[in-house]
Amino acid sequence: MRKNETKAKLNNGQTVFGAFGNVPAPSTVEALGYLGYDFVIIDGEHSAVELETVENMVRAADVSNITPLARIAFNHPQNLLRFLDAGCLGVEIPMVNTAEEAQRVADAVRYPPRGIRGLAGVRANEWNLLRSTADYVKMANDEVLCIVQIETKQAFANVTAIASIPEIDMVFVGPTDTSSALGFPGETQHPEVLKVLENMGKVIRDSGKHAGTIGFGKDHVNKLGGWGYNYFATNVQSLLITAARNYLADCKAGVAK
């Protein structure tokens, strides 16, 4: 296990940038690290990634020194355990609506006495070959980054209670599902969506937690940074589509001339 540099940067007051790895390719993860991204979120919610590929994506992250996190679709301790045992240094759990649901996440990602995570000789602790089990447990509990996503009206109403849970490190506001919940599906820049993001950012930071969301470019990040957000993600699929569209249009324009 290695130090969670993304968590360290956040706790030192820095802003971090990453991408959802919704294209399950280790080489893409490795390249993101070389490009200078702070973290990659291996996407177990909106992609077809398998656990064997997760391990290889984590290995790729280790090579290029990018922090591997995981978005996991089902908030169940055994499901979170498999991604953490593969070597992910944190989790981001979607659709957390209540403090009780958030507490289940917090309990699942840390070993006793701080949680209920199951302990075994696995990839995450180098199969007990490089350090004592006690040293690993302490390091894992300290380094894991525990993130919950809020993206419904119920969650927004419960944000103070969710953010008050001690072992939750960050609350991430999902703008796409927020736009859907508010009746403006896909309109992530709608004034009502931005109003929620502004309000949630203030509550989250006033609770002493980090605030995360999707970053839609320089001006958007600048605005949301002013609202307290310090963790911004994009997604690999969007980057690929944007670059591919622009490249094709540019080349076709060259032929037309």
Residue pairs with C-beta under 8 A, 6 or more apart in sequence:
1 87
1 89
1 124
1 125
1 126
1 136
1 139
1 140
1 143
2 62
2 89
3 143
4 67
4 89
4 90
4 143
4 144
4 145
5 38
5 65
5 67
6 16
6 18
6 38
6 39
6 67
6 69
6 89
6 90
6 145
7 67
7 89
7 90
7 143
7 145
7 169
9 16
9 38
10 16
10 145
10 169
10 170
10 210
10 230
10 231
13 230
14 230
15 225
15 230
15 231
15 232
16 38
16 39
16 230
16 231
16 232
17 37
17 38
17 39
17 215
17 232
17 233
18 32
18 37
18 38
18 39
18 40
18 41
18 66
18 67
18 69
18 231
18 232
18 233
18 234
19 32
19 37
19 40
19 41
19 233
19 234
19 235
19 236
19 239
20 40
20 41
20 43
20 46
20 71
20 233
20 234
20 235
20 236
21 28
21 29
21 32
21 40
21 41
21 42
21 43
21 47
21 49
21 57
21 236
22 43
22 46
22 47
22 235
22 236
22 237
23 47
23 236
23 237
23 240
24 42
24 43
24 47
24 48
24 49
24 50
24 53
24 57
25 57
26 53
26 56
26 57
26 59
26 60
27 60
28 236
29 40
29 42
29 57
29 60
29 61
29 64
29 66
29 68
30 60
30 61
30 63
30 64
31 64
32 40
32 64
32 66
32 236
33 40
33 60
33 61
33 63
33 64
33 65
33 66
34 64
37 66
38 66
38 67
39 66
39 67
39 68
39 69
39 233
40 57
40 61
40 66
40 67
40 68
40 69
41 69
41 70
41 71
41 92
41 233
42 49
42 54
42 57
42 58
42 68
42 69
42 70
42 71
42 83
42 88
43 49
43 70
43 71
43 235
44 54
44 70
44 71
44 72
44 73
44 83
45 71
45 72
45 73
45 94
46 71
49 57
51 82
51 83
51 86
54 70
54 83
54 86
54 88
55 86
55 87
55 123
57 68
58 68
58 86
58 87
58 88
58 123
59 87
61 67
61 68
62 68
62 87
67 89
67 90
67 145
68 87
68 88
68 89
69 88
69 89
69 90
69 91
69 92
69 145
69 147
70 83
70 84
70 88
70 90
70 91
70 92
71 91
71 92
71 93
71 94
71 149
72 79
72 80
72 83
72 91
72 92
72 93
73 79
73 94
75 93
75 95
75 96
75 101
75 104
75 105
75 108
76 108
77 104
77 107
77 108
77 116
77 117
77 118
78 118
80 91
80 93
80 105
80 108
80 109
80 117
81 108
81 117
81 118
83 91
84 91
84 109
84 117
84 124
84 144
85 120
85 122
85 123
85 124
86 122
86 123
86 124
87 123
87 124
89 143
89 144
89 145
90 109
90 144
90 145
90 146
90 147
90 169
91 105
91 109
91 144
91 145
91 146
91 147
92 147
92 148
92 149
92 172
93 105
93 147
93 148
93 149
94 149
94 151
94 174
94 177
95 149
95 151
95 152
95 155
95 177
96 102
96 105
96 148
96 149
96 150
96 155
96 162
97 150
97 152
97 154
97 155
97 158
98 154
98 155
98 158
98 161
98 162
99 158
99 161
99 162
99 164
99 165
101 148
102 148
102 162
102 165
102 168
103 165
105 146
105 148
105 168
106 115
106 146
106 165
106 166
106 167
106 168
107 115
107 116
107 167
108 115
108 116
108 117
109 115
109 117
109 144
109 146
109 167
110 117
110 140
110 141
110 144
110 146
110 167
111 117
111 119
111 137
111 140
111 141
114 141
114 167
115 141
115 167
117 140
119 133
119 137
121 127
121 128
124 140
125 131
125 133
125 136
125 140
128 136
131 139
145 169
145 170
146 167
146 168
146 169
146 170
147 168
147 169
147 170
147 171
147 172
147 212
148 162
148 168
148 170
148 171
148 172
149 171
149 172
149 173
149 174
150 156
150 158
150 159
150 162
150 171
150 172
150 173
150 174
150 200
151 173
151 174
151 176
151 177
151 178
151 181
152 177
152 181
153 181
153 182
155 162
156 196
156 199
156 200
159 171
159 200
159 203
159 204
160 203
160 207
162 168
162 171
163 171
163 203
163 204
163 207
163 208
163 209
164 207
168 209
169 209
169 210
170 209
170 210
170 211
170 212
170 231
171 200
171 204
171 209
171 210
171 211
171 212
172 211
172 212
172 213
172 231
173 196
173 197
173 200
173 201
173 204
173 211
173 212
173 213
174 213
174 214
175 188
175 193
175 197
175 213
175 214
176 186
176 188
176 214
178 188
178 193
178 196
178 197
179 185
179 186
179 187
179 188
179 190
179 193
180 186
182 190
182 192
182 193
182 196
184 190
184 192
184 193
187 193
188 214
188 216
189 216
189 220
197 213
197 224
197 227
197 229
198 227
200 211
201 211
201 213
201 224
201 227
201 228
201 229
202 227
202 228
204 210
204 211
204 228
205 211
205 228
210 230
210 231
211 227
211 228
211 229
211 230
211 231
212 229
212 230
212 231
212 232
212 233
213 224
213 229
213 231
213 232
213 233
214 232
214 233
214 234
215 221
215 224
215 232
215 233
215 234
221 229
221 232
224 232
